[in-house]
Amino acid sequence: MASSTSRKPISVDLFCGAGGLSEGLRQAGFETVFAADFDPNCVMTYRANHPKTTTAEIDIAKLDAKQILDACNGQELDLLAGGPSCQGYSTHGKRNADDPRNFLFKHFIRLAGELRPKWLLMENVPGLLTFQKGYFKNLIIAQLEALGYRADARVLCAADYGVPQLRRRIFFLATRTDSAIVFPSPTHAPLDEAAALTPYVTIAEAIGDLPLLKGDLTREEHDYICDPSCEYQRYARQFSPRLTMHQANGMSAQAKKVAKFIREGQGLRSVPVRHLPARFKKMRTISNGQLRKDCTTLYYRLDRKRPGYTITCYFRNVASGPFMHPLEDRSLSYREAARIMSFQDRYRFEGTGFARQIGNAVPPILARAFGKQILAMLKQEATQPRRRRKVVM
């Protein structure tokens, strides 16, 4: 439980998962005093990395505000954050309107009404923006406004904030204070568009100091192959003398036959049709027999000169997406995927289901950008408590 004498702004993390959101908020200067998730493996991971936070392995529907208030220890809650499960309106799922997970956000809003934090931050898949013509996005904003909060929503790309991954997510930001709602400004951009911004962090910068596995896919510990060569590697290796969880999946014989035609930055389209398994031949052609012109990221081999694509729970299967190592015929390792998500190497994953824990997380560096922005607005509110500003679009 947090000390009542703590001077840091305090936060609560609902649907905390493995703790990526809390980790970024910690790096920004928040103290997360309470976190909850129903997944026991995620809670194990969270506790291993955030031992001072009060945690609860609980169904959000059964979570009572009193448990959270006890952890706040008399302090006013500065930020309630979280990422309700998104499978019901994910574009990668069946998009079932009746999926009960679609409505978990209601418990987030219920607790917001009972806790009355100064700020709210909620993350979800961008499919929520378009699902049923924006029904859920509009519903969330309307329910927050009914509680007396001003709210805005925006889709952000993690690469724009220094995460080596083109991951797009929708973020809701709301406040009951008089401060303007200002989303964090991008700090990074593609190399040819960077101008005053820093170029995107690439796959080479993200994992270039990690050893090739050369068929040894299960070893528990490795040495780094060189000193950190860039700022991102220095960040990733802070407090980590040795490399752990650098374990990957190999490929089936069929996958190896496909992979030999795929170079860095290429996917299934680069494979001659005659060498494709039957199910992929159907995907490659259209009704007139011609090849499709759109690019698929199935069997995609990552390009060291660019950021990666979205890390999902399936990054151990190269046939499911853009998860093939740039130089070796294998999947990404757990640690490589965690690096591309911007977890530091010291971050431990516990229990089982590591791929799910990593793929479902909020990238810590993106969460840190939000944490810094909200901290700035909290400080501004403290100095100008009565000044009201319009929502910044």
C-alpha positions as a Python dict, from the first residue, in 0.01 Angstrom:
ca = {
    (1, 'M'): (0, 0, 0),
    (2, 'A'): (128, 344, -87),
    (3, 'S'): (244, 571, 191),
    (4, 'S'): (17, 864, 272),
    (5, 'T'): (324, 1085, 269),
    (6, 'S'): (400, 1007, -95),
    (7, 'R'): (448, 1325, -297),
    (8, 'K'): (413, 1159, -635),
    (9, 'P'): (84, 1182, -819),
    (10, 'I'): (-97, 851, -784),
    (11, 'S'): (-264, 633, -1043),
    (12, 'V'): (-474, 318, -1061),
    (13, 'D'): (-445, 64, -1343),
    (14, 'L'): (-754, -144, -1428),
    (15, 'F'): (-724, -437, -1671),
    (16, 'C'): (-353, -399, -1593),
    (17, 'G'): (-234, -708, -1782),
    (18, 'A'): (142, -751, -1763),
    (19, 'G'): (183, -390, -1654),
    (20, 'G'): (300, -202, -1963),
    (21, 'L'): (76, 96, -1889),
    (22, 'S'): (187, 112, -1526),
    (23, 'E'): (551, 78, -1628),
    (24, 'G'): (525, 377, -1860),
    (25, 'L'): (343, 582, -1597),
    (26, 'R'): (616, 488, -1347),
    (27, 'Q'): (884, 609, -1588),
    (28, 'A'): (690, 936, -1625),
    (29, 'G'): (672, 994, -1249),
    (30, 'F'): (343, 840, -1134),
    (31, 'E'): (304, 598, -846),
    (32, 'T'): (50, 329, -928),
    (33, 'V'): (-105, 237, -594),
    (34, 'F'): (-356, -24, -715),
    (35, 'A'): (-383, -257, -1015),
    (36, 'A'): (-632, -527, -1107),
    (37, 'D'): (-673, -800, -1365),
    (38, 'F'): (-861, -1130, -1380),
    (39, 'D'): (-570, -1323, -1544),
    (40, 'P'): (-356, -1490, -1274),
    (41, 'N'): (-47, -1503, -1498),
    (42, 'C'): (-67, -1134, -1575),
    (43, 'V'): (-106, -1058, -1205),
    (44, 'M'): (204, -1271, -1131),
    (45, 'T'): (401, -1071, -1386),
    (46, 'Y'): (266, -742, -1256),
    (47, 'R'): (359, -823, -897),
    (48, 'A'): (710, -929, -998),
    (49, 'N'): (776, -592, -1160),
    (50, 'H'): (566, -361, -940),
    (51, 'P'): (603, -510, -592),
    (52, 'K'): (494, -195, -407),
    (53, 'T'): (158, -176, -584),
    (54, 'T'): (-149, -329, -422),
    (55, 'T'): (-280, -583, -673),
    (56, 'A'): (-602, -778, -708),
    (57, 'E'): (-670, -1084, -919),
    (58, 'I'): (-1038, -1019, -972),
    (59, 'D'): (-1321, -993, -1223),
    (60, 'I'): (-1370, -621, -1282),
    (61, 'A'): (-1745, -664, -1228),
    (62, 'K'): (-1673, -768, -869),
    (63, 'L'): (-1423, -492, -794),
    (64, 'D'): (-1545, -248, -532),
    (65, 'A'): (-1426, 113, -520),
    (66, 'K'): (-1349, 75, -149),
    (67, 'Q'): (-1062, -164, -228),
    (68, 'I'): (-907, 104, -446),
    (69, 'L'): (-971, 388, -201),
    (70, 'D'): (-799, 188, 73),
    (71, 'A'): (-489, 166, -147),
    (72, 'C'): (-503, 542, -211),
    (73, 'N'): (-461, 586, 166),
    (74, 'G'): (-642, 919, 184),
    (75, 'Q'): (-484, 1076, -125),
    (76, 'E'): (-697, 1215, -403),
    (77, 'L'): (-665, 994, -712),
    (78, 'D'): (-490, 1177, -995),
    (79, 'L'): (-534, 923, -1273),
    (80, 'L'): (-750, 620, -1343),
    (81, 'A'): (-608, 428, -1639),
    (82, 'G'): (-675, 101, -1813),
    (83, 'G'): (-737, -97, -2128),
    (84, 'P'): (-1059, -303, -2125),
    (85, 'S'): (-1050, -623, -2330),
    (86, 'C'): (-1101, -548, -2698),
    (87, 'Q'): (-1167, -879, -2876),
    (88, 'G'): (-1532, -799, -2945),
    (89, 'Y'): (-1454, -512, -3183),
    (90, 'S'): (-1102, -595, -3294),
    (91, 'T'): (-1061, -605, -3670),
    (92, 'H'): (-856, -922, -3617),
    (93, 'G'): (-1147, -1098, -3449),
    (94, 'K'): (-1502, -1188, -3543),
    (95, 'R'): (-1634, -844, -3444),
    (96, 'N'): (-1924, -985, -3248),
    (97, 'A'): (-2159, -709, -3132),
    (98, 'D'): (-2286, -929, -2850),
    (99, 'D'): (-1944, -1023, -2714),
    (100, 'P'): (-1964, -948, -2339),
    (101, 'R'): (-1609, -811, -2351),
    (102, 'N'): (-1744, -519, -2553),
    (103, 'F'): (-1903, -385, -2236),
    (104, 'L'): (-1618, -413, -1987),
    (105, 'F'): (-1559, -41, -2032),
    (106, 'K'): (-1881, 15, -1836),
    (107, 'H'): (-1709, -107, -1521),
    (108, 'F'): (-1420, 130, -1588),
    (109, 'I'): (-1674, 414, -1609),
    (110, 'R'): (-1861, 285, -1303),
    (111, 'L'): (-1544, 301, -1097),
    (112, 'A'): (-1456, 641, -1243),
    (113, 'G'): (-1787, 771, -1112),
    (114, 'E'): (-1721, 629, -766),
    (115, 'L'): (-1353, 729, -741),
    (116, 'R'): (-1375, 1071, -914),
    (117, 'P'): (-1011, 1084, -1034),
    (118, 'K'): (-887, 1408, -1184),
    (119, 'W'): (-793, 1238, -1511),
    (120, 'L'): (-897, 926, -1701),
    (121, 'L'): (-696, 739, -1965),
    (122, 'M'): (-839, 442, -2153),
    (123, 'E'): (-675, 245, -2436),
    (124, 'N'): (-832, 17, -2695),
    (125, 'V'): (-807, -112, -3051),
    (126, 'P'): (-880, 137, -3332),
    (127, 'G'): (-1162, -89, -3451),
    (128, 'L'): (-1369, 56, -3170),
    (129, 'L'): (-1371, 383, -3363),
    (130, 'T'): (-1553, 232, -3662),
    (131, 'F'): (-1736, -66, -3512),
    (132, 'Q'): (-2110, -15, -3567),
    (133, 'K'): (-2034, 334, -3705),
    (134, 'G'): (-1858, 445, -3389),
    (135, 'Y'): (-2134, 334, -3152),
    (136, 'F'): (-1904, 231, -2869),
    (137, 'K'): (-1672, 530, -2904),
    (138, 'N'): (-1969, 768, -2886),
    (139, 'L'): (-2122, 574, -2598),
    (140, 'I'): (-1803, 593, -2393),
    (141, 'I'): (-1770, 967, -2442),
    (142, 'A'): (-2139, 1024, -2362),
    (143, 'Q'): (-2116, 824, -2039),
    (144, 'L'): (-1802, 1008, -1929),
    (145, 'E'): (-1971, 1341, -1999),
    (146, 'A'): (-2271, 1229, -1794),
    (147, 'L'): (-2030, 1192, -1500),
    (148, 'G'): (-1913, 1551, -1544),
    (149, 'Y'): (-1595, 1476, -1742),
    (150, 'R'): (-1485, 1638, -2064),
    (151, 'A'): (-1354, 1369, -2297),
    (152, 'D'): (-1179, 1328, -2630),
    (153, 'A'): (-1054, 1026, -2827),
    (154, 'R'): (-775, 990, -3077),
    (155, 'V'): (-597, 708, -3263),
    (156, 'L'): (-220, 723, -3211),
    (157, 'C'): (67, 529, -3364),
    (158, 'A'): (323, 401, -3112),
    (159, 'A'): (611, 461, -3355),
    (160, 'D'): (540, 836, -3338),
    (161, 'Y'): (652, 827, -2973),
    (162, 'G'): (969, 620, -2997),
    (163, 'V'): (832, 265, -2992),
    (164, 'P'): (984, 54, -3274),
    (165, 'Q'): (642, -63, -3386),
    (166, 'L'): (367, 69, -3616),
    (167, 'R'): (102, -9, -3358),
    (168, 'R'): (-219, 195, -3375),
    (169, 'R'): (-454, 224, -3079),
    (170, 'I'): (-737, 454, -2976),
    (171, 'F'): (-693, 649, -2652),
    (172, 'F'): (-964, 822, -2453),
    (173, 'L'): (-848, 1111, -2239),
    (174, 'A'): (-1088, 1279, -1998),
    (175, 'T'): (-1078, 1521, -1707),
    (176, 'R'): (-1302, 1687, -1452),
    (177, 'T'): (-1044, 1964, -1400),
    (178, 'D'): (-1034, 2295, -1586),
    (179, 'S'): (-723, 2196, -1783),
    (180, 'A'): (-730, 2159, -2160),
    (181, 'I'): (-730, 1805, -2296),
    (182, 'V'): (-401, 1784, -2482),
    (183, 'F'): (-271, 1460, -2628),
    (184, 'P'): (106, 1404, -2627),
    (185, 'S'): (281, 1548, -2931),
    (186, 'P'): (473, 1305, -3156),
    (187, 'T'): (846, 1293, -3100),
    (188, 'H'): (937, 1065, -3393),
    (189, 'A'): (853, 1039, -3763),
    (190, 'P'): (959, 841, -4074),
    (191, 'L'): (1312, 924, -4182),
    (192, 'D'): (1201, 1117, -4491),
    (193, 'E'): (947, 1315, -4288),
    (194, 'A'): (1137, 1363, -3963),
    (195, 'A'): (1240, 1729, -4007),
    (196, 'A'): (1260, 1853, -3647),
    (197, 'L'): (1154, 1515, -3507),
    (198, 'T'): (1365, 1209, -3436),
    (199, 'P'): (1352, 934, -3702),
    (200, 'Y'): (1150, 624, -3618),
    (201, 'V'): (1327, 364, -3406),
    (202, 'T'): (1408, 72, -3635),
    (203, 'I'): (1418, -303, -3583),
    (204, 'A'): (1799, -286, -3600),
    (205, 'E'): (1804, -33, -3318),
    (206, 'A'): (1551, -236, -3122),
    (207, 'I'): (1715, -581, -3136),
    (208, 'G'): (2048, -540, -3315),
    (209, 'D'): (2252, -607, -3000),
    (210, 'L'): (2081, -942, -2935),
    (211, 'P'): (2255, -1261, -3051),
    (212, 'L'): (2139, -1474, -3341),
    (213, 'L'): (2011, -1804, -3205),
    (214, 'K'): (2163, -2029, -3474),
    (215, 'G'): (1916, -2304, -3399),
    (216, 'D'): (1955, -2287, -3020),
    (217, 'L'): (1599, -2172, -2958),
    (218, 'T'): (1545, -2263, -2593),
    (219, 'R'): (1850, -2143, -2396),
    (220, 'E'): (1744, -1950, -2086),
    (221, 'E'): (2026, -1692, -2073),
    (222, 'H'): (2252, -1523, -2327),
    (223, 'D'): (2525, -1261, -2334),
    (224, 'Y'): (2473, -947, -2535),
    (225, 'I'): (2685, -948, -2851),
    (226, 'C'): (2808, -589, -2818),
    (227, 'D'): (2779, -272, -2617),
    (228, 'P'): (2464, -66, -2672),
    (229, 'S'): (2498, 119, -3003),
    (230, 'C'): (2207, 362, -2975),
    (231, 'E'): (1984, 536, -2723),
    (232, 'Y'): (1711, 274, -2754),
    (233, 'Q'): (1947, -11, -2668),
    (234, 'R'): (2081, 183, -2371),
    (235, 'Y'): (1723, 228, -2252),
    (236, 'A'): (1637, -139, -2304),
    (237, 'R'): (1944, -271, -2121),
    (238, 'Q'): (1927, -45, -1818),
    (239, 'F'): (1969, -258, -1501),
    (240, 'S'): (2001, -580, -1705),
    (241, 'P'): (2350, -739, -1709),
    (242, 'R'): (2237, -1053, -1898),
    (243, 'L'): (1975, -1138, -2153),
    (244, 'T'): (1684, -1363, -2059),
    (245, 'M'): (1376, -1498, -2240),
    (246, 'H'): (1554, -1488, -2577),
    (247, 'Q'): (1366, -1801, -2683),
    (248, 'A'): (1187, -1848, -3013),
    (249, 'N'): (988, -2093, -3224),
    (250, 'G'): (1136, -2257, -3529),
    (251, 'M'): (949, -2332, -3850),
    (252, 'S'): (775, -2632, -3997),
    (253, 'A'): (921, -2788, -4312),
    (254, 'Q'): (646, -2621, -4515),
    (255, 'A'): (717, -2280, -4361),
    (256, 'K'): (1088, -2315, -4437),
    (257, 'K'): (1010, -2382, -4804),
    (258, 'V'): (809, -2059, -4814),
    (259, 'A'): (1060, -1858, -4610),
    (260, 'K'): (1353, -1922, -4846),
    (261, 'F'): (1187, -1691, -5102),
    (262, 'I'): (1124, -1409, -4853),
    (263, 'R'): (1382, -1137, -4799),
    (264, 'E'): (1379, -855, -4546),
    (265, 'G'): (1076, -634, -4587),
    (266, 'Q'): (886, -896, -4790),
    (267, 'G'): (592, -1121, -4718),
    (268, 'L'): (381, -1382, -4889),
    (269, 'R'): (353, -1183, -5214),
    (270, 'S'): (721, -1245, -5286),
    (271, 'V'): (676, -1623, -5298),
    (272, 'P'): (618, -1776, -5645),
    (273, 'V'): (263, -1908, -5661),
    (274, 'R'): (375, -2261, -5748),
    (275, 'H'): (564, -2285, -5419),
    (276, 'L'): (271, -2179, -5200),
    (277, 'P'): (57, -2416, -4996),
    (278, 'A'): (-292, -2451, -5143),
    (279, 'R'): (-467, -2223, -4896),
    (280, 'F'): (-227, -1938, -4973),
    (281, 'K'): (-267, -1980, -5348),
    (282, 'K'): (-633, -1892, -5304),
    (283, 'M'): (-534, -1580, -5111),
    (284, 'R'): (-287, -1472, -5378),
    (285, 'T'): (-530, -1468, -5674),
    (286, 'I'): (-858, -1293, -5755),
    (287, 'S'): (-1159, -1410, -5959),
    (288, 'N'): (-994, -1349, -6298),
    (289, 'G'): (-689, -1553, -6196),
    (290, 'Q'): (-455, -1257, -6160),
    (291, 'L'): (-241, -1201, -5853),
    (292, 'R'): (-373, -968, -5587),
    (293, 'K'): (-194, -633, -5579),
    (294, 'D'): (-239, -570, -5210),
    (295, 'C'): (40, -677, -4977),
    (296, 'T'): (-14, -930, -4705),
    (297, 'T'): (204, -944, -4394),
    (298, 'L'): (167, -1320, -4353),
    (299, 'Y'): (514, -1476, -4343),
    (300, 'Y'): (654, -1123, -4344),
    (301, 'R'): (1025, -1095, -4267),
    (302, 'L'): (1095, -783, -4064),
    (303, 'D'): (1311, -513, -4218),
    (304, 'R'): (1596, -394, -3997),
    (305, 'K'): (1575, -45, -4149),
    (306, 'R'): (1212, 11, -4046),
    (307, 'P'): (997, -24, -3735),
    (308, 'G'): (808, -349, -3688),
    (309, 'Y'): (437, -401, -3732),
    (310, 'T'): (191, -457, -3448),
    (311, 'I'): (305, -726, -3208),
    (312, 'T'): (5, -949, -3141),
    (313, 'C'): (-45, -1253, -2919),
    (314, 'Y'): (52, -1471, -3217),
    (315, 'F'): (406, -1348, -3280),
    (316, 'R'): (540, -1700, -3220),
    (317, 'N'): (374, -1815, -3544),
    (318, 'V'): (538, -1670, -3857),
    (319, 'A'): (243, -1779, -4072),
    (320, 'S'): (9, -1551, -3877),
    (321, 'G'): (168, -1214, -3943),
    (322, 'P'): (482, -1000, -3968),
    (323, 'F'): (686, -1190, -3712),
    (324, 'M'): (973, -1354, -3900),
    (325, 'H'): (1322, -1262, -3782),
    (326, 'P'): (1511, -1044, -4034),
    (327, 'L'): (1806, -1284, -4067),
    (328, 'E'): (1701, -1622, -3933),
    (329, 'D'): (1421, -1861, -4030),
    (330, 'R'): (1234, -1844, -3700),
    (331, 'S'): (982, -1642, -3509),
    (332, 'L'): (1069, -1349, -3291),
    (333, 'S'): (1187, -1449, -2946),
    (334, 'Y'): (996, -1343, -2637),
    (335, 'R'): (1262, -1084, -2560),
    (336, 'E'): (1273, -950, -2915),
    (337, 'A'): (895, -902, -2911),
    (338, 'A'): (916, -739, -2567),
    (339, 'R'): (1187, -505, -2700),
    (340, 'I'): (969, -410, -2997),
    (341, 'M'): (693, -338, -2742),
    (342, 'S'): (946, -116, -2552),
    (343, 'F'): (975, -326, -2237),
    (344, 'Q'): (1319, -305, -2081),
    (345, 'D'): (1518, -629, -2058),
    (346, 'R'): (1493, -627, -1679),
    (347, 'Y'): (1116, -674, -1710),
    (348, 'R'): (1020, -1026, -1602),
    (349, 'F'): (726, -1223, -1737),
    (350, 'E'): (589, -1487, -1503),
    (351, 'G'): (354, -1784, -1517),
    (352, 'T'): (248, -1895, -1865),
    (353, 'G'): (116, -1731, -2180),
    (354, 'F'): (411, -1496, -2229),
    (355, 'A'): (313, -1420, -2590),
    (356, 'R'): (-37, -1319, -2484),
    (357, 'Q'): (97, -1104, -2200),
    (358, 'I'): (339, -924, -2432),
    (359, 'G'): (102, -887, -2727),
    (360, 'N'): (-185, -746, -2519),
    (361, 'A'): (26, -489, -2334),
    (362, 'V'): (40, -113, -2376),
    (363, 'P'): (391, -18, -2492),
    (364, 'P'): (559, 143, -2190),
    (365, 'I'): (723, 421, -2390),
    (366, 'L'): (386, 527, -2532),
    (367, 'A'): (234, 511, -2183),
    (368, 'R'): (524, 725, -2059),
    (369, 'A'): (439, 993, -2316),
    (370, 'F'): (83, 1004, -2181),
    (371, 'G'): (210, 1008, -1824),
    (372, 'K'): (435, 1306, -1889),
    (373, 'Q'): (158, 1494, -2066),
    (374, 'I'): (-91, 1434, -1785),
    (375, 'L'): (168, 1532, -1524),
    (376, 'A'): (225, 1859, -1708),
    (377, 'M'): (-148, 1927, -1708),
    (378, 'L'): (-175, 1842, -1337),
    (379, 'K'): (102, 2091, -1259),
    (380, 'Q'): (-63, 2354, -1474),
    (381, 'E'): (-394, 2298, -1299),
    (382, 'A'): (-224, 2340, -962),
    (383, 'T'): (-95, 2684, -1060),
    (384, 'Q'): (-407, 2798, -1252),
    (385, 'P'): (-694, 2613, -1085),
    (386, 'R'): (-975, 2831, -1216),
    (387, 'R'): (-873, 2886, -1573),
    (388, 'R'): (-1084, 2693, -1823),
    (389, 'R'): (-960, 2597, -2168),
    (390, 'K'): (-1125, 2441, -2468),
    (391, 'V'): (-1052, 2087, -2578),
    (392, 'V'): (-753, 2084, -2813),
    (393, 'M'): (-837, 1900, -3136),
}
